[in-house]
Each structure stands twice: as structure tokens, then as C-alpha cells.
Amino acid sequence: MLLLHGFGEFWWSWRHQLTALADAGYRAVAVDLRGYGDTDKPPRGYDGWTLAGDTNGLIRALGHTSATLIGHSDGGLVCWATATLHPRVVDRIVVVASPHPRALRHRALRDRAQRSQFLVPFLRNQLPRLGERQVTRDDAAFIADYFAHRASASWRGTEDYARTVALNRSAMLIPNVAHCSLEYRRWAYRSQFRPDGWRFMELMDQRLHLPVLALRGRDDPYILSDAMADGHRWAAHQTYRQIEGGGHFVHQEQPEAVTEAILEFLRSEPEATTDVAVRKTRRIRPERSSWYSPARFAARIRRSRRAPVGR
């Protein structure tokens, strides 16, 4: 199973679940998302299409044909996208504080409470360079504020919390990480006004028929309950649970409860078969750059064959 972290974090955020899942007999791998940690820092590729392709390729690179995906925040959105765009490689998904993309957009536009918590801070990072300076100023003090405003009070006073904030501040100061992490948010917002975003959201508007576990800390001020619960409209087999005493980082705040919920889900839900996934989801071709397509390439070959040979 593949574990994907959220905004402002890195693979270490899954430290508690990694050991517990391994002890339960599962092969668990936590990775840095594109642009974070020790990964490459390409200037582009932070769209839903590419991130889902990254996950698909990573599963196969690890020697598997399919996997269970577990994601928090931005990592959860990658889980939703991969399950929709590459259904053959996803057995089931677990999303933590990460609503279905269409549910999140709907609630951000229609629900005043969700809009004030999510959209306002989300928009602050849209301006180039200004967002990067804000995130990295004073040794990435932004990350300390980010955690403080979204974590539960019970976790904020612990040594584990202090260590978590310190490590994530250091990780954000790795060259180009601030820019790459903000590019996720910039694409998510700007694509809503472009054809690629319309196409992505159109494809996400199909019903998944694989098991889904949606988890949320009951005290999460950032992602509200209705947005998480709305996922059942796009996931026929979604189970939604709220964890007591947890905020936005519930998998770190209440690790035992989250791990137990995941293990219970894994034991109770059989893996989706390839036949079901393919039958219920139409084939989707990845977006390609406008200058290249197989049809255009074939047309050029035909024209070259018809061209007269010079004497």
C-alpha cells in the first residue's frame, strides 16, 4: 500500500501507520510527493493528470500491478484522481481530511463556513513569488502557524507536536520545495477557469465502485464534515468516520485510532476486482501537449509517404 502526505509535510507524517501496517503483515511504502523532500523539483507537473500518472508509475515501479492508496490532504486528492484516471491500479483508497474534489469545490462555493475556512487561505498563495516568500520567511514560520491553526489543542502541547513542526519547517526550506508545494494549490484554483480543469472535473464526475474509507478529525477546523460526507455521491462504497480528539492532522494526533480504523477497513472490505473497476469506469486517455498527439503523428507519416520522390 502507498501512503501519500499532505501540503507542507513529507513522507514522515505517516511514521505511526508505517510500522503498524508492517506489523499487521502489509507492505507499506510512504513517499514524498512530486516537488517535496528528496524528489526532483520540476517547474511543472502539479496537475491532477500528472500526479495520478506519478502514482500509477510508482506502483508499477515497486513491482505491483495494483495497490491500496492512503492519502492526507493533497495526498488524498491524488488518491481520488488516481482511482478515477487509473482504475486498474487501485484496489481501494483511504482519504484523511481530503474530500472528493467535486465535493470540496461544491462546498467551498455553496457553504459559507467551508468557504471561509478553506478558500480564503487557499487564495493567498496564488500570487507568484509572494507566496514563496510568505511560506519561507523566518525559517518557514508559516508552517508553524499552519499546524497551530489546524491541529487539536491536545496535540499542540506535546513533544511530538513540537518535533513535527520543527521537521516540517526544515523540509519546507529545502530549495524549491516552497514553490513546488504551492503549485499544487495554484493549479487547483487556476484550472477551474481553463479547459484542462473543466476536463479534469468532468472526468471526476463519475461514480467509483471500489471501497473508500474517509476519515476526519472531529475537531478539524479546515475541512468540515459535510464536505467529507458528500463523497458518497461519487463513491458507491464510501465509509465515513470521524475520529474523536483529532484535528486536520488526525493521523498524527490520534495515530492509534486512525490505524485501527484503517486495519478494520482493510479486513472488512475486499479488494475491488479489475473487472469491476474497468466495467464501471470508461477508459480515459491522459492529456497530451497540443504539439503532439498520436493522430497528428500518424497524419504526418501518411503525408510523407504520399510525397513524390525527388529526381
N, C-alpha and C positions, 0 to 999 in steps of 0.2 A: 504494500500500500504506500501511496505517495502523499506526503504531508507538505502543504504549501502555506507559507506565512502571510501576514497582512502588511499593511502600509507601515513604514517606519521600523520594521523588525527584520529579522533574518532567521535562518533555519533553527536557531537555538530556542526560539519561542515554543517549539514542540518537545523540549527536553523531557518533560514529565511523561508525555504519551509515548515517546520513542522507546524508552526502557520498558514501560508497562506492556505495550503491544508486542515487543520482542519476547518478553517473559510469557506472554499468552500464546506464543508459537507463530506469530505473524512476522513476515519480513517487512519492516517499516523503514522507509527512507525519507528523511526531511531534507529539502533542498532550498537553496537561495533562488528566489525568482530572478528573472532577467533584470540585470541592472543593479542587483543588490550583492553585498558581500564580495565573494571571490569570483563572481561571474564576470563575463565580458560586459562592457558598458557601451553597447551600440547606440548611436544617436536616435534611432527609431526602432519600431517593432513592439510598441507597448499597447497595441490594439488587441481587441478580443480575438481576432483571427490568428494573429501570430502567437499570442500567449497560449492559446489552445493547441496550436501546432507544436510549440515547445514541449508541452506536456505529453502530447502524443509521441513525439520523438524520444522523449526521456524514458517513457515506459518501455519502449522497444529497445532503447539503448541499454536498459537494465536487464534485458533478456526475457521480457514478458510480453505477452500479446494483449493483456488487459490488467487492470488494477483497480483497487478501491482508492478514491481520491478524498482527502480530508483537507479542508481549507478554511482559513480565518480571514475575514475582511476581504481585501483584494484577492487573496488566495482562494477564497470561496467563490468569487466571481469567475475566476479561472476554472474552477470545478464545474460550475454551471455551463460555461462556454464549451469546455471540452466534452462534457456529456452530450451536448446538443450537436456540435460540429463533428465530433469523432466518436460516435456511439459504440463502435466496435471495441474500443479500448477501455471502456469504463464499465465496471461491474456495478458499482454503487457509489454514492457520494455522501459525505458528511460535511455540512457547512456550519461554521460557527460565526455568529454575528454577521451574516452575509446573505441578505435576501436575494431572491431571483432578480436579475437585472430589470425585468419589466415591472415587477412588484415594487422595487425600490424607486424607479422612475415615477410610477403612478403615485406612490405615497408622498414622494418629495414634491410633486406638483399639486396634489389634492389635499394633503393633510398638513395643516399649519404647524402642528407640533413637530412632525418629522422634517418638514422643510426648514424650520428654524434651527434644528439640531444638526442637520446634515448639509443642506445646500449652502448656507452662509459660509461656514468654514471651508467648504469644498471650493467655492468660487474664489477665495482669497489666493489660491495657489495658481491661478490661471495665467497671470502675467509673467512672461519670460524674465529670467534673471532676478526679478524681485522676489519671487517665491523661493528661489535657491538661497538668496541672501537671508531671507527670513528664517529658513529652516536651519542654516548652519551658523547663524550669529551666536556669539557667546558659547562656543563649544556645543552647538546644537541644543541650546536651552529649549527650543521649540518642542523637542521630543519629550523633555521633562514635563512641559505643560500639557502636551498631548496625552500622556499617560495619566497625569494628575486629574484631568477633567473627565476622563472616561473610566478610570478604574474605581472599584468599590473602596469605601473607606477602610474596611477591614484589611485589605491587602496593602494599602498605601503606607501603613505603619510598620511593615515587616522588612527584614533584611533582604528577603528575596526580591521585594519590590525595588529597593534601592539598587541592588545589583543589576536587576533587569534594566532599569532606566539608564544606569551608567554604561552598560554594554551596548545598548541600542543607540545612545548618544555617540559613542565611539564608532559604531558601524555606520552611522549617518555621515560621519566626517571622512569616510573613505572617498577619495577623489571620484567625482561624477555620480556618486550614489544619490545625492540630493536631487540632481537634475533628473536622473532616470526614474526615481520614485515618484516625482511629480508628473512625469509624462503619462503615467497610468491615469491620473486624475484629469489631465488636460485632454487626453483622447476621449475619455468617458464623457466629458462635457461637450467638447467641440464637435465630436462626431454626431451629436444629436441634430446638427444643422447641415450635415453633409450626406451625400449618397451612401458612403460606406457605413455610416452609423445607422441610417434608415434600413439598409440591407441587413446589418447585424441584428437590429432589434426585430426585424421581420422574421428572421430565422429563429430567434429566441422565442418567438410566439408559437411554439409548438409544444405539445404535451409530452413529457418524458415518462417512460414506463419502466424505470429502474428504481430500486429502493433509494430513498433520500431521508437522511436524518438532519433536521435543522435544530441547532442549539443556540440559545441566547441566555446571557446572564440576566436575571430578573431586574437587576439594578443598572442595566446598560442605559445611559442617557443618550447615546448616539444613534443606535439602531433600535427603533421602537418595536413593540410586539406585533402590531398589525402588519408591518412590512414583512416580518418573518413568516407570520401565519399565512399571508396571501400566497406563499409559494405553492400551496396545494392546487392553485389554478393551473399551474404549469408542470406539476409533478404529481402524477396519479397516485403514487405510493409514498407521499411525504409523511414523516412522523415529526411533529414539532414538540420540543420540550424546553422549558425554562429551568435554569439552574439557580437555586437559591444562593444568595450571598456573592453573586458574581456580577461584574460589570462588563465592559466591552471586551476585556481580555480574559474571559471566564475560564479558558483552558489553562491559563497560568494562575488565576486567582483561586479556582476550585478544581485543581487537577484531578483529584481522586474521583469527584462526581462526574466530571466530563469523561474521563477514561472509562468509568463503569458504564456510562450511557453508550459510549461507542462500542464497547465489548458486548453489551446486551443487544445492541442493534446488529452487530456482525453475527451473533449467534442466532438471532431470530429471523433475519432476512436472508433468503437465498440470493446468490448472485444472479443478476439478470443474464439470460442467455443471449448469445449473439443473434439468434433468430428473432427474438422479441425486439431487441434494440433496432435491428435493421428493418423489420416489418413495420414498426411504429414510427420510424423516423426516415424521411426521404433522404436520398443521397445529396450531400452538399459538397460543392466544389469550392476550394479555397479561392479567395480573391487574388487576382494577379495584377501586376502593374499594367498600365494601359499600353505600354510599348511592346508587350509580349503576350501572346495567347497561342495555344495550340492551333486554333483555326487560322489565325493570321500567318503563323509559321507555315502551315500546310499550303495556304494560298500562294505564298512566295515560292515554295518549291514547285507548285504547278506552273506558275508563270515562267520560272526559269527553264522548265522542261519544254515549254512551248516556244521559247525564244529561238530564233533562227541562228544557226551556227555561222559565224563569220568565215568568209573565204580568205 
